[in-house]
Amino acid sequence: MIDLDTFWLFFATSVALALAPGPDILFVITQGVTRGSKAAISLACGLSSGVIVHTTLAALGVSVVFKTSEIAFFVLKIIGAAYLFYLAYQAFIHRNELIRIDAKKTKTTLKYKTLFIRGFFMNVLNPKVILFFLALFPQFVNEQKGFVAFQMAQLGLIFMLSALIVFIIVGICADKASASLTKNPKFAKFANILTSCIFAAIAVKLAFSQR
């Protein structure tokens, strides 16, 4: 069981990391601007849920394989990059479609469930997150208190909730700031192309990333 001081220190660290510029928060902002707060929240839930997988792997020690095996790291990296390239392609071919979700236009809109799944796999298929967990969590674990796996599970829950809070707030703010922009069809096309470029850039960075 982690103590209160560790809780607040780790919570503050998690919030700071969630706010740091990166592909996750950038994509949340993009969805908030182009599809609205509900879409951003759906994506945020998906991104945050991916933390459950990484926490479980770290707690069980399975993710150590990816830290020590070049082949395992390479395979996961390529899978993640390929998935992001697929998302980039989807965003580009649908660039002329209106982007704000509307329940009455199910044929041309992106469902919240789809955004949740995308966010989940974006997080799970990022090998950098696995290595990040292996590097960060042990610093907040006290072996003298025992139940190391349980402590890491607690840290994972704190990290997931802090990231979810940050992403939701950022997504809602992005939506409020862009209410007038999304009514413009030209902006909708531009935003879809921008989303495609973001996915492609993240994919390239992931594919050529080093440990």
CORWOTA-V239243 format. One record per helix or strand of 3 or more residues. SS is the DSSP state (2 for helix, 1 for strand). FROM is the first residue (numbers start at 0). TO is the last residue. Records with the same first field share a line. If there is no record, write none. Layout:
# CORWOTA-V239243
SS=FROM-TO ; FROM-TO
This chain:
# CORWOTA-V239243
2=3-18 ; 22-33 ; 36-59 ; 63-67 ; 69-92 ; 111-123 ; 126-139 ; 142-144 ; 147-176 ; 180-182 ; 184-206
